[in-house]
Amino acid sequence: MNNIKNNLLFRLILGISIGILVGLSNVEICVRLLATFNSLFGSFLSFIIPLLILAFITYGIAELGGSAKKLLGITVVLSYGSTVLVGMTVVMVDMSILPTLLSGVNIQTLADSSKSVEPYLSLAMPPLMSVMTALILSFILGIGIAGLKSTSLKNGFQEFHHIISSTIKSIVIPLLPIHIAGVFAQMAYSGQVVIVMSVFAKVFIVVICLHLIVLTVQYTIAGAISKKNPLSLIKNMLPAYMTAVGTQSSAATIPVTVQSIKNNGVRPQIAEFVASLCANIHMSGSMTTLTSCSIAILLISGMPISMLDMLGFVLLLGVMTVAAPGLPGGAVMAAVGILQSNLGFTPEMTALIISLYLTQDSFGTACNVTGDGALAVIIDSTVTDKDLL
């Protein structure tokens, strides 16, 4: 029972339920209290996102640069290529499916403006830098630290990484259910909640189907390259898939992922290396979910969607997922910055995508780690023992 209570998905569903009940109760003071919390929490979130990017990407690049081998290069290129290719394919599929599926839905026109609420208190927390500034600075510092082999700077950013990660884990993630409760309370109060929940159901089904298609394609390619049966490869990865569904964390699933990859005949050194590295940089499941959810929310918000904008978003998101902390909801937290800067997400839209993403985070994580197994099979078939030295 304690495990259920501590599960983020359970707390998220509880937050949504409480928020809807509060909104439907029409007690304005309760809705305004939650709106006040959302205003403060949203400001804090905007403040910490550039710091998260700076901490995680800088340290991630510095750490990767410390082991510059052919195996590292191949793994990084394949991981990024796979993530971006999945993202662009999903964008094209979503652009052809979701406009029809969500036709006529616009939460802006459905809202009852006479019942909108304002927070009791707003507090500005300006971020120290913009998202793009943080991203560029992260690359400069990360590459510089790796090139200079500076242990003092690397250790400093490792501690900075730990501070930000602890802040996300101890403050942001635990408070998310309250934030989501506030969002749904305001939607229920203004008459939007029914249509939003129906959108959630439709997008959830689309995303799960896309996950299965992505894995099928990845293992078909892996099977063709390795001359192994794709169905057998997928079957051996099922323990990792189910573990990821339960943990919602690629990092926590690494031991099971390693063993599952070894069961597919991959050399132990490659299995251990690829599983550990790809847990942080190969996010095909998260990419599928985030692109689908972002397009859906743009559609129901009545905002224009450009293929060029989505291309830039996918290319940046492939990099931003490196900054994802190894904890439930980490990928969407790392993506908030570019959702706001590149796609024009408002705080309300950001809260919606966080809640929509987290409702299926377990399956996105499972797609991530299972996809890592496909990359491991491909790498094992292309890298010689000499390349491991």
PyMOL commands that set and color helices and strands:
alter all, ss='L'
color gray80, all
select helices_A, chain A and resi 2-6+8-25+28-65+70-101+107-110+113-115+131-148+151-190+193-226+230-247+254-263+268-281+284-300+307-323+330-342+347-359+361-382+385-388
alter helices_A, ss='H'
color red, helices_A
deselect
rebuild
show_as cartoon
